[in-house]
Amino acid sequence: MVLDFLRRSGGTPAPSEPVGAPPERKASAAGPVIAWGGGGRVVWSPRDVGTLTRTGFVGNPVGFRCVKMIAEAAGAMPLVCQDSKRRYDEHPVLALLSRPNGAQGQAELLEALYGQILLSGNGYVEAVGDGNTPFELHVLRSDRMSIVPGSDGWPVAYDYNVAGRKHRFDMTGDTPPICHIRSFHPQDDHYGLSPMQAAATAVDVHNSASAWSKALLDNAARPSGAIVYQSSDGGPGTLTADQYDRLLSEMEAHHQGARNAGRPMLLEGGLDWKPMGFSPSDMEFQKTKEAAAREIATAFGVPPMMLGIPGDNTYANYQEANRAFYRLTVLPLASRVTAAISDWLGQFDGQGARLSPDLDRIPALAVERDAQWSRVGAAEFLTDAEKRSLLGLPPKPVE
């Protein structure tokens, strides 16, 4: 054996090998330590923006509703434009936002921007103009945009890729053509972390539970069972191959699927149907789906009560949940995005006017604002200027 091994390692054919046979090739050195097998492994969907959008927004009703609720509420929120001296009823920034481009109004543009931020963690707004106040604003798809970092790590350009073609936006000029708004990401210096990424595991569980429910409905919503064959003497028997094939084909053709729901089963002598019943795991499936739905809603900051998800009694009533939704989710997002847009647009005209949500015109916050106005108005130790500052108003104009 040792001589045969030495002959083979030296290139000399072994006696059992035919003369002229190709020399053996060794396999990878790491081959013996690789564990092959995939049975029972959990399969998760990819975490890229495109897949998350398809599985979590297009293909999941909870994720779709969360994104739509936040984007529509934030996009429809009334805005005010003011600086340190006055509040403007008419301003170039307000005129631009009222009709940002030929195909969108203010609500449509902002809704698209908020939707991109919620789905990808990044929002990109393009300014079209000649260096002064832009003529148009456009929201660009986040999955098509990539950052070109400079030597110091800051972005020097943005590449927009569509169908193999690339357009580069240069960010080294005096007025940057792209406003990049990103969510906080602790492990990425350039791109934000979206709520959809945080909810991806719950989205997979919810989608899998829906697929299981669909499969159960296709089986006429009936649990599985077994057909037991007994011989003529009452003991266990064995079907012949022809009998087994005939029984299997009849079951598939006449008793499976939703179209055969309610059809009686005709069993010949010796055959008996034994329903298996739902297993404990089957009985808990709906609770698992509801728990996954609550996790998705929690990741987006939407009270589950507003989505009709049962089992959540965090808020006393719908009005309280709606107020918390605006205060904790919609308002912080809208304030951050409008502040970034106003700072960016201020680089074009140099006027320094800021956009912010008009808290006094949000119905969900009316109770809180009424209470704040009453408290501030009743504080006799405050001057009028201090009261206006506490209420978010600019100084009173001098007549």
Secondary structure, 3 states (H helix, E strand, C coil): CHHHHHHHHCCCCCCCCCCCCCCCCCCCCCHHHCCCCCCCCCCCCCCCHHHHHHHHHHCCHHHHHHHHHHHHHHHCCCEEEECCCCEECCCHHHHHHHCCECCECHHHHHHHHHHHHHHHCEEEEEEECCCCCCCEEEEECHHHEEEEECCCCCEEEEEEEECCEEEEEECCCCCCCEEEEECCCCCCCCCCCCHHHHCHHHHHHHHHHHHHHHHHHHCCCCCCEEEEEECCCCCECCCCHHHHHHHHHHHHHHCCCHHHCCCCCCCCCCEEEEECCCCHHHHCHHHHHHHHHHHHHHHHCCCHHHHCCCCCCCCCCHHHHHHHHHHHHHHHHHHHHHHHHHHHHHHHHCCCCEEEECHHHCHHHHHHHHHHHHHHHHCCCCCHHHHHHHCCCCCCCCC
